[in-house]
Amino acid sequence: MRRICYVEDEQDLSSLVKTYLEKAGYQVVCFSKGQDAISYIGNKVDLWILDIMLKDDINGYDIIKRVRENNSTVPIIFTSARDQDLDKILGLELGSDDYITKPFSPKELVLRVNNIMKRVYKVMDNETIIYQEYTIYLKKRIVENKNKEIQLTTLEFDLLLLFLKNIEKSFSREEILNLVWGNDYFGTDRVVDDLVRRLRKKMPKLNINTIYGYGYRLL
């Protein structure tokens, strides 16, 4: 499970965002003080969300500098009630990946987090793929959601891999038949619809789009 550190001194907002992120499948560690966040640097963190203006002597800029000294690649999102170009530019110069202005919708923040996670951690290595809240272990052919295994058949797993390795690519039913079942399969292409239906049921967070009269694609 991906771990997010959220630094925000407004307790109500912090609790609300934490709830939304946890529902999206993330582990969330919240800090209301900058020094506490800095003390946590060095632990495994997959993404930081930093409010620029904090009530203590340490602000978001101070924290990002310390984070970057420890880890130059971990993604960071800045939040701030100040909608000024200078803040955004400084945040980007210090190494932030995104900037969102208060007040913001927690759903919008979750979408931004998902997009960054998908871009940065889509393929962690040659053995693991991350998509949304799912972890796919290629060699073991295991899929987990929040550390719980999802039982997939051989064909379901093969179809999942086809989509994951070709995100946003459209496949016709005939192409899926050839790539998943093999060229020697002579049945109807409606088996593809049934397999997609089963995969959607087991993994509802998969954003599989139906292209009517043609086939499917994963976004």
Phi and psi in degrees as a GROMACS rama.xvg file:
@    title "Ramachandran Plot"
@    xaxis  label "Phi"
@    yaxis  label "Psi"
@TYPE xy
-72.7949  138.319  ARG-2
-106.416  129.388  ARG-3
-115.539  132.581  ILE-4
-102.197  124.208  CYS-5
-116.797  117.793  TYR-6
-107.43  110.741  VAL-7
-156.912  127.17  GLU-8
-92.719  -4.98063  ASP-9
-85.6335  105.673  GLU-10
-62.6192  -41.0698  GLN-11
-62.7255  -44.8632  ASP-12
-65.0606  -41.5577  LEU-13
-60.2113  -44.946  SER-14
-65.262  -40.4705  SER-15
-64.9047  -48.7157  LEU-16
-64.2159  -39.9384  VAL-17
-58.2973  -42.7022  LYS-18
-61.4498  -45.8697  THR-19
-64.2933  -42.7746  TYR-20
-67.3065  -37.6877  LEU-21
-67.3723  -37.4962  GLU-22
-64.0569  -27.7539  LYS-23
-81.4683  -2.06467  ALA-24
101.716  14.5829  GLY-25
-103.825  152.517  TYR-26
-90.4374  130.514  GLN-27
-122.177  127.474  VAL-28
-112.668  120.617  VAL-29
-104.806  143.333  CYS-30
-132.419  138.119  PHE-31
-103.027  -12.4896  SER-32
-121.664  139.206  LYS-33
-61.8071  -38.6276  GLY-34
-64.5878  -37.5461  GLN-35
-64.2416  -38.633  ASP-36
-65.1162  -43.8708  ALA-37
-62.1533  -37.9316  ILE-38
-64.6766  -23.957  SER-39
-83.3573  -16.8176  TYR-40
-57.7926  134.176  ILE-41
114.805  -23.7685  GLY-42
-77.6487  163.202  ASN-43
-70.6442  117.069  LYS-44
-133.827  132.782  VAL-45
-96.7028  -18.851  ASP-46
-163.964  140.369  LEU-47
-110.267  139.42  TRP-48
-118.915  116.337  ILE-49
-119.298  125.105  LEU-50
-78.8121  134.753  ASP-51
-67.902  -49.9308  ILE-52
-97.0925  115.35  MET-53
-116.565  162.109  LEU-54
-80.2709  -16.9386  LYS-55
-94.102  -169.535  ASP-56
-77.5319  -8.87521  ASP-57
-107.66  127.271  ILE-58
-109.576  -178.665  ASN-59
-62.4885  -32.5602  GLY-60
-64.4749  -40.132  TYR-61
-62.9242  -40.7408  ASP-62
-67.7506  -44.6302  ILE-63
-63.2548  -35.1233  ILE-64
-61.5513  -42.9198  LYS-65
-70.168  -38.881  ARG-66
-60.9209  -45.9998  VAL-67
-66.6894  -28.9285  ARG-68
-64.7675  -32.1973  GLU-69
-90.6329  -34.6402  ASN-70
-149.183  115.499  ASN-71
-86.2931  -7.23156  SER-72
-118.318  -16.9736  THR-73
-60.0594  131.142  VAL-74
-68.842  146.878  PRO-75
-136.82  133.405  ILE-76
-114.442  129.991  ILE-77
-94.1406  141.439  PHE-78
-122.863  145.722  THR-79
-163.438  146.791  SER-80
-80.4891  -9.94856  ALA-81
-93.2092  110.835  ARG-82
-93.8194  73.7959  ASP-83
-124.562  140.053  GLN-84
-59.8475  -34.1914  ASP-85
-62.0408  -41.6013  LEU-86
-60.433  -45.7841  ASP-87
-63.8761  -44.3569  LYS-88
-63.4723  -45.1329  ILE-89
-63.2652  -41.1511  LEU-90
-61.0996  -42.6887  GLY-91
-66.4607  -39.8543  LEU-92
-64.0205  -32.7047  GLU-93
-80.2843  -9.38983  LEU-94
110.794  20.416  GLY-95
-77.8056  155.472  SER-96
-98.9238  -21.0893  ASP-97
-158.25  165.3  ASP-98
-144.819  128.61  TYR-99
-130.196  134.45  ILE-100
-95.3524  136.226  THR-101
-76.53  148.014  LYS-102
-76.6788  143.558  PRO-103
-128.411  159.078  PHE-104
-81.451  129.457  SER-105
-55.0799  -32.5898  PRO-106
-64.3331  -39.314  LYS-107
-64.4507  -41.1292  GLU-108
-62.6646  -43.0519  LEU-109
-60.7259  -40.9478  VAL-110
-62.005  -41.8661  LEU-111
-66.2025  -40.8758  ARG-112
-61.3875  -46.656  VAL-113
-58.162  -43.5933  ASN-114
-63.3213  -43.2278  ASN-115
-66.5932  -44.059  ILE-116
-60.6234  -41.8927  MET-117
-65.5318  -39.1611  LYS-118
-71.3159  -42.4136  ARG-119
-82.2483  -38.9692  VAL-120
-114.094  15.8953  TYR-121
-53.9874  -45.5062  LYS-122
-124.899  108.268  VAL-123
-76.8066  -39.83  MET-124
-159.051  -165.489  ASP-125
-78.3502  -2.85785  ASN-126
-118.072  -11.0806  GLU-127
-135.916  136.778  THR-128
-123.441  136.814  ILE-129
-110.371  130.882  ILE-130
-141.804  122.121  TYR-131
51.7278  -122.973  GLN-132
-100.458  13.4219  GLU-133
-101.755  140.587  TYR-134
-114.615  124.313  THR-135
-114.186  117.979  ILE-136
-96.1414  111.748  TYR-137
-67.3214  -50.3894  LEU-138
-67.6152  -39.983  LYS-139
-79.6813  -15.3254  LYS-140
55.8596  48.4551  ARG-141
-120.657  140.585  ILE-142
-119.388  131.526  VAL-143
-124.272  146.277  GLU-144
-129.858  112.168  ASN-145
54.7759  45.4636  LYS-146
69.2927  11.3979  ASN-147
-110.692  130.953  LYS-148
-75.7058  138.796  GLU-149
-103.487  123.547  ILE-150
-81.0002  114.377  GLN-151
-116.263  145.711  LEU-152
-75.0589  170.356  THR-153
-58.4923  -46.4628  THR-154
-66.442  -39.4741  LEU-155
-61.9477  -42.0248  GLU-156
-67.3112  -41.5405  PHE-157
-63.9138  -39.5118  ASP-158
-66.4584  -41.5909  LEU-159
-58.0971  -46.0316  LEU-160
-64.5939  -38.6475  LEU-161
-58.0272  -45.6922  LEU-162
-67.5483  -46.4149  PHE-163
-63.6732  -34.7157  LEU-164
-84.0584  -3.48379  LYS-165
-139.208  49.8774  ASN-166
-59.5191  134.393  ILE-167
76.8566  -1.63633  GLU-168
-86.8008  133.752  LYS-169
-88.3862  134.147  SER-170
-120.145  134.138  PHE-171
-76.3778  162.812  SER-172
-59.9806  -38.9126  ARG-173
-64.4993  -40.0705  GLU-174
-64.2767  -42.1188  GLU-175
-63.8034  -41.2702  ILE-176
-56.5899  -48.8423  LEU-177
-66.2715  -39.486  ASN-178
-79.7793  -29.8857  LEU-179
-99.3826  -47.7034  VAL-180
-86.744  -30.4775  TRP-181
105.838  159.944  GLY-182
-67.1312  -18.8656  ASN-183
-89.805  7.76005  ASP-184
-86.631  131.617  TYR-185
-120.867  16.4469  PHE-186
-82.5908  -177.306  GLY-187
-73.5567  150.151  THR-188
-75.3403  -2.61128  ASP-189
-68.2505  -16.5411  ARG-190
-63.9639  -26.367  VAL-191
-64.2006  -44.6598  VAL-192
-59.5365  -41.1414  ASP-193
-66.2095  -40.3343  ASP-194
-67.4341  -40.9053  LEU-195
-62.8453  -42.2966  VAL-196
-59.4512  -44.571  ARG-197
-65.0589  -40.6692  ARG-198
-66.8034  -40.5355  LEU-199
-61.2929  -39.3555  ARG-200
-65.9801  -40.5817  LYS-201
-78.1795  -29.4645  LYS-202
-130.635  74.4407  MET-203
-64.5406  -16.9141  PRO-204
-80.6795  -8.07665  LYS-205
-68.4617  125.316  LEU-206
-92.0864  72.7368  ASN-207
-90.0638  116.827  ILE-208
-92.2309  135.525  ASN-209
-87.6947  127.335  THR-210
-104.008  98.9784  ILE-211
-60.3314  132.398  TYR-212
80.0916  1.79619  GLY-213
-133.321  -68.5858  TYR-214
178.557  -132.122  GLY-215
-145.445  161.487  TYR-216
-151.136  153.61  ARG-217
-105.246  131.626  LEU-218
